[in-house]
Amino acid sequence: MIQLSINGEAKAFAAPLTVSELIQVLELTGKRVAIERNGEIVPRSTHAATQLVDGDVLEMVVAVGGG
């Protein structure tokens, strides 16, 4: 089990995740998501390879279109 802080909220997950897997679990697949991990932006091209570890602090922003 790992503990992550996502936008200031503690969340627990049963197994280690990559950033891509986290996006799927949070049902954000297909949305424009910007993610900062421990103070550094995670480029979209590295989401599948970026393994999250216990204690990581994430800030996530989902782009919303409007008109």
All heavy atoms as TSV, in Angstrom:
chain	resi	resn	atom	element	x	y	z
A	1	MET	N	N	0.847	-1.181	0.000
A	1	MET	CA	C	0.000	0.000	0.000
A	1	MET	C	C	0.891	1.243	0.000
A	1	MET	O	O	1.922	1.256	0.663
A	1	MET	CB	C	-0.906	-0.013	1.215
A	1	MET	CG	C	-1.755	1.234	1.315
A	1	MET	SD	S	-3.064	1.140	2.532
A	1	MET	CE	C	-4.267	0.255	1.602
A	2	ILE	N	N	0.482	2.241	-0.768
A	2	ILE	CA	C	1.223	3.501	-0.753
A	2	ILE	C	C	0.276	4.650	-0.422
A	2	ILE	O	O	-0.914	4.594	-0.720
A	2	ILE	CB	C	1.960	3.781	-2.085
A	2	ILE	CG1	C	0.992	4.015	-3.240
A	2	ILE	CG2	C	2.937	2.679	-2.407
A	2	ILE	CD1	C	1.651	4.571	-4.489
A	3	GLN	N	N	0.837	5.666	0.221
A	3	GLN	CA	C	0.108	6.883	0.567
A	3	GLN	C	C	0.625	8.012	-0.318
A	3	GLN	O	O	1.833	8.213	-0.422
A	3	GLN	CB	C	0.351	7.262	2.027
A	3	GLN	CG	C	-0.211	6.306	3.026
A	3	GLN	CD	C	-1.681	6.575	3.329
A	3	GLN	OE1	O	-2.222	7.597	2.961
A	3	GLN	NE2	N	-2.320	5.640	3.985
A	4	LEU	N	N	-0.300	8.725	-0.951
A	4	LEU	CA	C	0.046	9.887	-1.754
A	4	LEU	C	C	-0.740	11.080	-1.250
A	4	LEU	O	O	-1.854	10.932	-0.746
A	4	LEU	CB	C	-0.316	9.653	-3.228
A	4	LEU	CG	C	0.319	8.459	-3.927
A	4	LEU	CD1	C	-0.265	8.311	-5.323
A	4	LEU	CD2	C	1.823	8.601	-3.976
A	5	SER	N	N	-0.179	12.256	-1.399
A	5	SER	CA	C	-0.914	13.492	-1.148
A	5	SER	C	C	-1.250	14.068	-2.508
A	5	SER	O	O	-0.352	14.375	-3.298
A	5	SER	CB	C	-0.065	14.473	-0.350
A	5	SER	OG	O	-0.733	15.714	-0.256
A	6	ILE	N	N	-2.554	14.186	-2.806
A	6	ILE	CA	C	-3.003	14.715	-4.097
A	6	ILE	C	C	-3.800	15.979	-3.835
A	6	ILE	O	O	-4.859	15.946	-3.214
A	6	ILE	CB	C	-3.851	13.681	-4.859
A	6	ILE	CG1	C	-3.037	12.396	-5.079
A	6	ILE	CG2	C	-4.324	14.263	-6.188
A	6	ILE	CD1	C	-3.814	11.266	-5.708
A	7	ASN	N	N	-3.255	17.098	-4.277
A	7	ASN	CA	C	-3.876	18.403	-4.056
A	7	ASN	C	C	-4.207	18.618	-2.578
A	7	ASN	O	O	-5.279	19.105	-2.229
A	7	ASN	CB	C	-5.112	18.581	-4.929
A	7	ASN	CG	C	-4.776	18.624	-6.401
A	7	ASN	OD1	O	-3.627	18.817	-6.790
A	7	ASN	ND2	N	-5.770	18.444	-7.242
A	8	GLY	N	N	-3.272	18.208	-1.715
A	8	GLY	CA	C	-3.416	18.428	-0.285
A	8	GLY	C	C	-4.244	17.385	0.443
A	8	GLY	O	O	-4.410	17.466	1.658
A	9	GLU	N	N	-4.762	16.391	-0.270
A	9	GLU	CA	C	-5.602	15.364	0.340
A	9	GLU	C	C	-4.863	14.029	0.343
A	9	GLU	O	O	-4.359	13.583	-0.686
A	9	GLU	CB	C	-6.906	15.229	-0.461
A	9	GLU	CG	C	-7.898	14.283	0.153
A	9	GLU	CD	C	-9.199	14.238	-0.646
A	9	GLU	OE1	O	-9.538	15.224	-1.313
A	9	GLU	OE2	O	-9.844	13.187	-0.612
A	10	ALA	N	N	-4.805	13.392	1.503
A	10	ALA	CA	C	-4.143	12.090	1.620
A	10	ALA	C	C	-5.002	11.013	0.981
A	10	ALA	O	O	-6.203	10.941	1.230
A	10	ALA	CB	C	-3.887	11.760	3.079
A	11	LYS	N	N	-4.365	10.190	0.135
A	11	LYS	CA	C	-5.071	9.080	-0.515
A	11	LYS	C	C	-4.186	7.846	-0.433
A	11	LYS	O	O	-2.976	7.936	-0.582
A	11	LYS	CB	C	-5.377	9.400	-1.971
A	11	LYS	CG	C	-6.361	10.541	-2.133
A	11	LYS	CD	C	-7.027	10.486	-3.475
A	11	LYS	CE	C	-7.999	11.627	-3.626
A	11	LYS	NZ	N	-9.367	11.204	-3.561
A	12	ALA	N	N	-4.814	6.696	-0.206
A	12	ALA	CA	C	-4.093	5.427	-0.124
A	12	ALA	C	C	-4.456	4.562	-1.325
A	12	ALA	O	O	-5.610	4.536	-1.766
A	12	ALA	CB	C	-4.457	4.705	1.163
A	13	PHE	N	N	-3.468	3.853	-1.839
A	13	PHE	CA	C	-3.657	2.963	-2.977
A	13	PHE	C	C	-3.070	1.611	-2.612
A	13	PHE	O	O	-2.037	1.517	-1.955
A	13	PHE	CB	C	-2.988	3.536	-4.228
A	13	PHE	CG	C	-3.595	4.845	-4.648
A	13	PHE	CD1	C	-3.081	6.046	-4.165
A	13	PHE	CD2	C	-4.694	4.892	-5.489
A	13	PHE	CE1	C	-3.646	7.260	-4.521
A	13	PHE	CE2	C	-5.268	6.100	-5.848
A	13	PHE	CZ	C	-4.741	7.289	-5.370
A	14	ALA	N	N	-3.724	0.540	-3.077
A	14	ALA	CA	C	-3.342	-0.823	-2.702
A	14	ALA	C	C	-1.987	-1.237	-3.249
A	14	ALA	O	O	-1.295	-2.033	-2.646
A	14	ALA	CB	C	-4.410	-1.805	-3.172
A	15	ALA	N	N	-1.618	-0.686	-4.404
A	15	ALA	CA	C	-0.367	-1.106	-5.040
A	15	ALA	C	C	0.338	0.116	-5.610
A	15	ALA	O	O	-0.300	1.140	-5.859
A	15	ALA	CB	C	-0.659	-2.098	-6.149
A	16	PRO	N	N	1.646	0.015	-5.825
A	16	PRO	CA	C	2.365	1.114	-6.469
A	16	PRO	C	C	1.773	1.404	-7.849
A	16	PRO	O	O	1.260	0.502	-8.523
A	16	PRO	CB	C	3.791	0.591	-6.593
A	16	PRO	CG	C	3.901	-0.449	-5.531
A	16	PRO	CD	C	2.540	-1.081	-5.455
A	17	LEU	N	N	1.829	2.662	-8.248
A	17	LEU	CA	C	1.248	3.114	-9.515
A	17	LEU	C	C	2.238	3.952	-10.294
A	17	LEU	O	O	3.101	4.603	-9.710
A	17	LEU	CB	C	0.034	4.016	-9.252
A	17	LEU	CG	C	-1.134	3.482	-8.464
A	17	LEU	CD1	C	-2.024	4.630	-8.016
A	17	LEU	CD2	C	-1.929	2.531	-9.324
A	18	THR	N	N	2.060	3.975	-11.610
A	18	THR	CA	C	2.725	4.988	-12.424
A	18	THR	C	C	1.777	6.173	-12.513
A	18	THR	O	O	0.599	6.070	-12.146
A	18	THR	CB	C	3.024	4.472	-13.850
A	18	THR	OG1	O	1.777	4.220	-14.504
A	18	THR	CG2	C	3.904	3.235	-13.841
A	19	VAL	N	N	2.259	7.287	-13.030
A	19	VAL	CA	C	1.389	8.457	-13.204
A	19	VAL	C	C	0.238	8.106	-14.141
A	19	VAL	O	O	-0.918	8.462	-13.876
A	19	VAL	CB	C	2.201	9.674	-13.722
A	19	VAL	CG1	C	1.275	10.810	-14.098
A	19	VAL	CG2	C	3.197	10.127	-12.668
A	20	SER	N	N	0.507	7.372	-15.218
A	20	SER	CA	C	-0.561	6.968	-16.153
A	20	SER	C	C	-1.624	6.129	-15.459
A	20	SER	O	O	-2.823	6.331	-15.680
A	20	SER	CB	C	0.018	6.172	-17.329
A	20	SER	OG	O	0.772	7.003	-18.163
A	21	GLU	N	N	-1.197	5.200	-14.624
A	21	GLU	CA	C	-2.152	4.352	-13.903
A	21	GLU	C	C	-2.977	5.172	-12.924
A	21	GLU	O	O	-4.184	4.940	-12.763
A	21	GLU	CB	C	-1.413	3.229	-13.184
A	21	GLU	CG	C	-0.807	2.208	-14.121
A	21	GLU	CD	C	0.184	1.270	-13.461
A	21	GLU	OE1	O	0.761	1.612	-12.403
A	21	GLU	OE2	O	0.398	0.189	-14.034
A	22	LEU	N	N	-2.359	6.146	-12.279
A	22	LEU	CA	C	-3.093	7.020	-11.363
A	22	LEU	C	C	-4.169	7.795	-12.116
A	22	LEU	O	O	-5.293	7.923	-11.647
A	22	LEU	CB	C	-2.138	7.986	-10.657
A	22	LEU	CG	C	-2.812	8.979	-9.711
A	22	LEU	CD1	C	-3.462	8.262	-8.530
A	22	LEU	CD2	C	-1.810	10.022	-9.231
A	23	ILE	N	N	-3.827	8.306	-13.283
A	23	ILE	CA	C	-4.802	9.041	-14.099
A	23	ILE	C	C	-5.997	8.143	-14.423
A	23	ILE	O	O	-7.148	8.582	-14.346
A	23	ILE	CB	C	-4.133	9.596	-15.371
A	23	ILE	CG1	C	-3.176	10.727	-14.986
A	23	ILE	CG2	C	-5.172	10.072	-16.384
A	23	ILE	CD1	C	-2.271	11.201	-16.104
A	24	GLN	N	N	-5.738	6.869	-14.734
A	24	GLN	CA	C	-6.824	5.925	-15.013
A	24	GLN	C	C	-7.668	5.676	-13.771
A	24	GLN	O	O	-8.901	5.701	-13.838
A	24	GLN	CB	C	-6.267	4.601	-15.527
A	24	GLN	CG	C	-5.679	4.692	-16.913
A	24	GLN	CD	C	-5.015	3.393	-17.339
A	24	GLN	OE1	O	-4.704	2.537	-16.520
A	24	GLN	NE2	N	-4.787	3.264	-18.640
A	25	VAL	N	N	-7.025	5.445	-12.634
A	25	VAL	CA	C	-7.742	5.175	-11.385
A	25	VAL	C	C	-8.638	6.356	-11.001
A	25	VAL	O	O	-9.753	6.172	-10.517
A	25	VAL	CB	C	-6.745	4.855	-10.243
A	25	VAL	CG1	C	-7.411	4.863	-8.884
A	25	VAL	CG2	C	-6.065	3.523	-10.494
A	26	LEU	N	N	-8.154	7.560	-11.250
A	26	LEU	CA	C	-8.921	8.758	-10.898
A	26	LEU	C	C	-9.925	9.145	-11.981
A	26	LEU	O	O	-10.576	10.186	-11.891
A	26	LEU	CB	C	-7.961	9.930	-10.627
A	26	LEU	CG	C	-7.018	9.734	-9.442
A	26	LEU	CD1	C	-6.084	10.923	-9.309
A	26	LEU	CD2	C	-7.789	9.514	-8.146
A	27	GLU	N	N	-10.043	8.293	-13.011
A	27	GLU	CA	C	-10.985	8.495	-14.111
A	27	GLU	C	C	-10.763	9.822	-14.830
A	27	GLU	O	O	-11.699	10.549	-15.145
A	27	GLU	CB	C	-12.423	8.353	-13.620
A	27	GLU	CG	C	-12.705	6.965	-13.058
A	27	GLU	CD	C	-14.120	6.786	-12.542
A	27	GLU	OE1	O	-14.889	7.761	-12.489
A	27	GLU	OE2	O	-14.441	5.645	-12.172
A	28	LEU	N	N	-9.490	10.131	-15.085
A	28	LEU	CA	C	-9.126	11.357	-15.794
A	28	LEU	C	C	-8.556	11.057	-17.185
A	28	LEU	O	O	-8.055	11.959	-17.848
A	28	LEU	CB	C	-8.107	12.154	-14.973
A	28	LEU	CG	C	-8.598	12.641	-13.613
A	28	LEU	CD1	C	-7.458	13.264	-12.828
A	28	LEU	CD2	C	-9.746	13.624	-13.780
A	29	THR	N	N	-8.653	9.801	-17.613
A	29	THR	CA	C	-8.138	9.411	-18.923
A	29	THR	C	C	-8.820	10.233	-20.011
A	29	THR	O	O	-10.036	10.411	-19.995
A	29	THR	CB	C	-8.382	7.906	-19.174
A	29	THR	OG1	O	-7.770	7.176	-18.115
A	29	THR	CG2	C	-7.804	7.459	-20.501
A	30	GLY	N	N	-8.015	10.753	-20.939
A	30	GLY	CA	C	-8.549	11.544	-22.047
A	30	GLY	C	C	-8.675	13.022	-21.741
A	30	GLY	O	O	-8.946	13.819	-22.634
A	31	LYS	N	N	-8.480	13.401	-20.487
A	31	LYS	CA	C	-8.546	14.821	-20.119
A	31	LYS	C	C	-7.150	15.408	-20.133
A	31	LYS	O	O	-6.156	14.706	-20.021
A	31	LYS	CB	C	-9.189	14.978	-18.746
A	31	LYS	CG	C	-10.593	14.442	-18.726
A	31	LYS	CD	C	-11.278	14.765	-17.441
A	31	LYS	CE	C	-12.644	14.104	-17.497
A	31	LYS	NZ	N	-13.667	14.854	-16.906
A	32	ARG	N	N	-7.087	16.698	-20.283
A	32	ARG	CA	C	-5.801	17.392	-20.266
A	32	ARG	C	C	-5.426	17.646	-18.808
A	32	ARG	O	O	-6.034	18.462	-18.139
A	32	ARG	CB	C	-5.904	18.691	-21.052
A	32	ARG	CG	C	-6.219	18.426	-22.527
A	32	ARG	CD	C	-6.314	19.676	-23.294
A	32	ARG	NE	N	-4.990	20.280	-23.344
A	32	ARG	CZ	C	-4.716	21.430	-23.925
A	32	ARG	NH1	N	-5.658	22.100	-24.515
A	32	ARG	NH2	N	-3.490	21.903	-23.927
A	33	VAL	N	N	-4.426	16.886	-18.346
A	33	VAL	CA	C	-4.028	16.925	-16.942
A	33	VAL	C	C	-2.573	17.358	-16.840
A	33	VAL	O	O	-1.710	16.831	-17.534
A	33	VAL	CB	C	-4.189	15.529	-16.293
A	33	VAL	CG1	C	-3.795	15.569	-14.831
A	33	VAL	CG2	C	-5.605	15.011	-16.446
A	34	ALA	N	N	-2.308	18.319	-15.967
A	34	ALA	CA	C	-0.935	18.712	-15.651
A	34	ALA	C	C	-0.640	18.186	-14.251
A	34	ALA	O	O	-1.461	18.338	-13.334
A	34	ALA	CB	C	-0.776	20.222	-15.700
A	35	ILE	N	N	0.527	17.560	-14.102
A	35	ILE	CA	C	0.874	16.943	-12.820
A	35	ILE	C	C	2.245	17.412	-12.365
A	35	ILE	O	O	3.209	17.392	-13.130
A	35	ILE	CB	C	0.850	15.409	-12.923
A	35	ILE	CG1	C	-0.562	14.960	-13.293
A	35	ILE	CG2	C	1.305	14.766	-11.619
A	35	ILE	CD1	C	-0.716	13.485	-13.478
A	36	GLU	N	N	2.290	17.820	-11.107
A	36	GLU	CA	C	3.552	18.176	-10.458
A	36	GLU	C	C	3.792	17.146	-9.365
A	36	GLU	O	O	2.898	16.868	-8.561
A	36	GLU	CB	C	3.428	19.577	-9.863
A	36	GLU	CG	C	4.666	20.054	-9.166
A	36	GLU	CD	C	4.450	21.417	-8.540
A	36	GLU	OE1	O	4.640	22.422	-9.233
A	36	GLU	OE2	O	4.065	21.456	-7.346
A	37	ARG	N	N	4.979	16.560	-9.361
A	37	ARG	CA	C	5.340	15.550	-8.361
A	37	ARG	C	C	6.513	16.078	-7.547
A	37	ARG	O	O	7.579	16.348	-8.078
A	37	ARG	CB	C	5.730	14.249	-9.058
A	37	ARG	CG	C	6.233	13.183	-8.130
A	37	ARG	CD	C	6.628	11.961	-8.945
A	37	ARG	NE	N	7.251	10.974	-8.113
A	37	ARG	CZ	C	8.358	10.332	-8.420
A	37	ARG	NH1	N	8.967	10.559	-9.555
A	37	ARG	NH2	N	8.849	9.455	-7.601
A	38	ASN	N	N	6.298	16.233	-6.256
A	38	ASN	CA	C	7.341	16.707	-5.345
A	38	ASN	C	C	7.996	17.985	-5.861
A	38	ASN	O	O	9.210	18.146	-5.811
A	38	ASN	CB	C	8.378	15.608	-5.102
A	38	ASN	CG	C	7.753	14.354	-4.531
A	38	ASN	OD1	O	6.794	14.420	-3.775
A	38	ASN	ND2	N	8.266	13.207	-4.912
A	39	GLY	N	N	7.173	18.893	-6.394
A	39	GLY	CA	C	7.666	20.201	-6.824
A	39	GLY	C	C	8.178	20.270	-8.248
A	39	GLY	O	O	8.604	21.324	-8.684
A	40	GLU	N	N	8.127	19.162	-8.993
A	40	GLU	CA	C	8.614	19.164	-10.374
A	40	GLU	C	C	7.534	18.667	-11.319
A	40	GLU	O	O	6.879	17.658	-11.055
A	40	GLU	CB	C	9.858	18.282	-10.509
A	40	GLU	CG	C	11.036	18.821	-9.721
A	40	GLU	CD	C	12.325	18.081	-10.033
A	40	GLU	OE1	O	12.422	17.445	-11.103
A	40	GLU	OE2	O	13.233	18.152	-9.202
A	41	ILE	N	N	7.370	19.360	-12.453
A	41	ILE	CA	C	6.394	18.977	-13.462
A	41	ILE	C	C	6.775	17.615	-14.042
A	41	ILE	O	O	7.939	17.357	-14.326
A	41	ILE	CB	C	6.337	20.029	-14.600
A	41	ILE	CG1	C	5.867	21.373	-14.057
A	41	ILE	CG2	C	5.461	19.555	-15.755
A	41	ILE	CD1	C	4.438	21.391	-13.593
A	42	VAL	N	N	5.784	16.759	-14.223
A	42	VAL	CA	C	5.997	15.459	-14.864
A	42	VAL	C	C	5.535	15.600	-16.314
A	42	VAL	O	O	4.341	15.747	-16.574
A	42	VAL	CB	C	5.187	14.337	-14.166
A	42	VAL	CG1	C	5.422	13.005	-14.864
A	42	VAL	CG2	C	5.532	14.255	-12.696
A	43	PRO	N	N	6.473	15.589	-17.269
A	43	PRO	CA	C	6.079	15.719	-18.681
A	43	PRO	C	C	5.156	14.577	-19.098
A	43	PRO	O	O	5.329	13.436	-18.661
A	43	PRO	CB	C	7.406	15.633	-19.442
A	43	PRO	CG	C	8.456	15.955	-18.432
A	43	PRO	CD	C	7.918	15.476	-17.114
A	44	ARG	N	N	4.172	14.894	-19.929
A	44	ARG	CA	C	3.212	13.896	-20.394
A	44	ARG	C	C	3.925	12.691	-21.015
A	44	ARG	O	O	3.500	11.551	-20.853
A	44	ARG	CB	C	2.266	14.531	-21.414
A	44	ARG	CG	C	1.161	13.618	-21.879
A	44	ARG	CD	C	0.274	14.300	-22.898
A	44	ARG	NE	N	-0.194	15.593	-22.436
A	44	ARG	CZ	C	-1.388	15.817	-21.887
A	44	ARG	NH1	N	-2.230	14.828	-21.777
A	44	ARG	NH2	N	-1.725	17.013	-21.493
A	45	SER	N	N	5.033	12.939	-21.693
A	45	SER	CA	C	5.759	11.860	-22.369
A	45	SER	C	C	6.361	10.845	-21.386
A	45	SER	O	O	6.730	9.746	-21.782
A	45	SER	CB	C	6.864	12.440	-23.251
A	45	SER	OG	O	7.805	13.145	-22.455
A	46	THR	N	N	6.446	11.210	-20.105
A	46	THR	CA	C	7.029	10.297	-19.117
A	46	THR	C	C	5.992	9.734	-18.134
A	46	THR	O	O	6.367	9.035	-17.189
A	46	THR	CB	C	8.157	10.979	-18.322
A	46	THR	OG1	O	7.608	12.039	-17.539
A	46	THR	CG2	C	9.250	11.497	-19.245
A	47	HIS	N	N	4.711	10.012	-18.345
A	47	HIS	CA	C	3.674	9.536	-17.417
A	47	HIS	C	C	3.715	8.026	-17.232
A	47	HIS	O	O	3.601	7.533	-16.115
A	47	HIS	CB	C	2.274	9.950	-17.888
A	47	HIS	CG	C	1.961	11.385	-17.620
A	47	HIS	ND1	N	0.710	11.907	-17.846
A	47	HIS	CD2	C	2.704	12.415	-17.153
A	47	HIS	CE1	C	0.710	13.200	-17.527
A	47	HIS	NE2	N	1.914	13.522	-17.102
A	48	ALA	N	N	3.872	7.267	-18.320
A	48	ALA	CA	C	3.847	5.802	-18.232
A	48	ALA	C	C	5.074	5.251	-17.517
A	48	ALA	O	O	5.018	4.179	-16.913
A	48	ALA	CB	C	3.727	5.193	-19.622
A	49	ALA	N	N	6.178	5.976	-17.547
A	49	ALA	CA	C	7.427	5.482	-16.957
A	49	ALA	C	C	7.686	6.038	-15.553
A	49	ALA	O	O	8.601	5.581	-14.872
A	49	ALA	CB	C	8.599	5.844	-17.864
A	50	THR	N	N	6.894	7.006	-15.121
A	50	THR	CA	C	7.128	7.638	-13.819
A	50	THR	C	C	6.403	6.873	-12.724
A	50	THR	O	O	5.179	6.909	-12.621
A	50	THR	CB	C	6.674	9.114	-13.837
A	50	THR	OG1	O	7.369	9.804	-14.864
A	50	THR	CG2	C	6.945	9.779	-12.503
A	51	GLN	N	N	7.184	6.161	-11.915
A	51	GLN	CA	C	6.645	5.349	-10.825
A	51	GLN	C	C	6.437	6.236	-9.599
A	51	GLN	O	O	7.340	6.960	-9.186
A	51	GLN	CB	C	7.624	4.221	-10.492
A	51	GLN	CG	C	7.110	3.229	-9.495
A	51	GLN	CD	C	6.015	2.344	-10.066
A	51	GLN	OE1	O	6.105	1.900	-11.195
A	51	GLN	NE2	N	4.988	2.110	-9.292
A	52	LEU	N	N	5.257	6.177	-9.025
A	52	LEU	CA	C	4.976	6.916	-7.800
A	52	LEU	C	C	5.379	6.069	-6.608
A	52	LEU	O	O	5.238	4.850	-6.630
A	52	LEU	CB	C	3.490	7.263	-7.734
A	52	LEU	CG	C	2.985	8.141	-8.881
A	52	LEU	CD1	C	1.469	8.271	-8.840
A	52	LEU	CD2	C	3.648	9.505	-8.846
A	53	VAL	N	N	5.878	6.727	-5.568
A	53	VAL	CA	C	6.312	6.017	-4.374
A	53	VAL	C	C	5.616	6.586	-3.142
A	53	VAL	O	O	5.109	7.702	-3.159
A	53	VAL	CB	C	7.854	6.065	-4.199
A	53	VAL	CG1	C	8.549	5.372	-5.351
A	53	VAL	CG2	C	8.344	7.487	-4.057
A	54	ASP	N	N	5.609	5.793	-2.099
A	54	ASP	CA	C	4.971	6.181	-0.849
A	54	ASP	C	C	5.479	7.552	-0.402
A	54	ASP	O	O	6.684	7.787	-0.360
A	54	ASP	CB	C	5.271	5.127	0.216
A	54	ASP	CG	C	4.408	5.289	1.444
A	54	ASP	OD1	O	3.184	5.439	1.291
A	54	ASP	OD2	O	4.961	5.255	2.562
A	55	GLY	N	N	4.544	8.451	-0.097
A	55	GLY	CA	C	4.912	9.769	0.395
A	55	GLY	C	C	5.009	10.850	-0.672
A	55	GLY	O	O	5.215	12.011	-0.336
A	56	ASP	N	N	4.858	10.486	-1.955
A	56	ASP	CA	C	4.907	11.502	-3.006
A	56	ASP	C	C	3.810	12.536	-2.791
A	56	ASP	O	O	2.704	12.222	-2.356
A	56	ASP	CB	C	4.721	10.882	-4.397
A	56	ASP	CG	C	6.008	10.339	-4.996
A	56	ASP	OD1	O	7.090	10.650	-4.458
A	56	ASP	OD2	O	5.932	9.625	-6.006
A	57	VAL	N	N	4.140	13.796	-3.110
A	57	VAL	CA	C	3.180	14.891	-3.022
A	57	VAL	C	C	2.890	15.346	-4.448
A	57	VAL	O	O	3.805	15.764	-5.178
A	57	VAL	CB	C	3.753	16.059	-2.184
A	57	VAL	CG1	C	2.795	17.227	-2.176
A	57	VAL	CG2	C	4.060	15.590	-0.773
A	58	LEU	N	N	1.623	15.230	-4.842
A	58	LEU	CA	C	1.214	15.570	-6.201
A	58	LEU	C	C	0.260	16.751	-6.203
A	58	LEU	O	O	-0.591	16.870	-5.326
A	58	LEU	CB	C	0.509	14.373	-6.862
A	58	LEU	CG	C	1.276	13.056	-6.892
A	58	LEU	CD1	C	0.374	11.950	-7.393
A	58	LEU	CD2	C	2.501	13.176	-7.750
A	59	GLU	N	N	0.415	17.577	-7.197
A	59	GLU	CA	C	-0.559	18.627	-7.490
A	59	GLU	C	C	-1.046	18.337	-8.898
A	59	GLU	O	O	-0.249	18.170	-9.821
A	59	GLU	CB	C	0.080	20.024	-7.421
A	59	GLU	CG	C	0.502	20.443	-6.027
A	59	GLU	CD	C	-0.655	20.623	-5.058
A	59	GLU	OE1	O	-1.767	21.039	-5.494
A	59	GLU	OE2	O	-0.469	20.320	-3.865
A	60	MET	N	N	-2.354	18.249	-9.050
A	60	MET	CA	C	-2.940	17.924	-10.359
A	60	MET	C	C	-3.914	19.015	-10.749
A	60	MET	O	O	-4.719	19.466	-9.944
A	60	MET	CB	C	-3.693	16.592	-10.285
A	60	MET	CG	C	-2.793	15.426	-9.901
A	60	MET	SD	S	-3.695	13.882	-9.750
A	60	MET	CE	C	-3.951	13.504	-11.469
A	61	VAL	N	N	-3.811	19.431	-12.020
A	61	VAL	CA	C	-4.729	20.432	-12.567
A	61	VAL	C	C	-5.322	19.859	-13.829
A	61	VAL	O	O	-4.605	19.381	-14.711
A	61	VAL	CB	C	-3.972	21.752	-12.881
A	61	VAL	CG1	C	-4.912	22.762	-13.517
A	61	VAL	CG2	C	-3.321	22.313	-11.634
A	62	VAL	N	N	-6.652	19.907	-13.918
A	62	VAL	CA	C	-7.361	19.417	-15.106
A	62	VAL	C	C	-7.868	20.639	-15.873
A	62	VAL	O	O	-8.568	21.477	-15.315
A	62	VAL	CB	C	-8.547	18.507	-14.720
A	62	VAL	CG1	C	-9.270	18.020	-15.961
A	62	VAL	CG2	C	-8.060	17.341	-13.890
A	63	ALA	N	N	-7.463	20.732	-17.147
A	63	ALA	CA	C	-7.898	21.846	-17.996
A	63	ALA	C	C	-9.381	21.672	-18.311
A	63	ALA	O	O	-9.834	20.585	-18.657
A	63	ALA	CB	C	-7.073	21.892	-19.270
A	64	VAL	N	N	-10.127	22.778	-18.196
A	64	VAL	CA	C	-11.552	22.767	-18.495
A	64	VAL	C	C	-11.807	23.795	-19.582
A	64	VAL	O	O	-11.434	24.959	-19.447
A	64	VAL	CB	C	-12.367	23.115	-17.225
A	64	VAL	CG1	C	-13.853	23.162	-17.549
A	64	VAL	CG2	C	-12.092	22.130	-16.116
A	65	GLY	N	N	-12.421	23.336	-20.668
A	65	GLY	CA	C	-12.756	24.255	-21.759
A	65	GLY	C	C	-14.082	24.945	-21.461
A	65	GLY	O	O	-14.911	24.458	-20.734
A	66	GLY	N	N	-14.234	26.083	-22.053
A	66	GLY	CA	C	-15.489	26.823	-21.855
A	66	GLY	C	C	-15.713	27.745	-23.028
A	66	GLY	O	O	-14.903	27.866	-23.915
A	67	GLY	N	N	-16.833	28.379	-22.983
A	67	GLY	CA	C	-17.092	29.249	-24.116
A	67	GLY	C	C	-18.045	30.349	-23.806
A	67	GLY	O	O	-18.565	30.630	-22.831
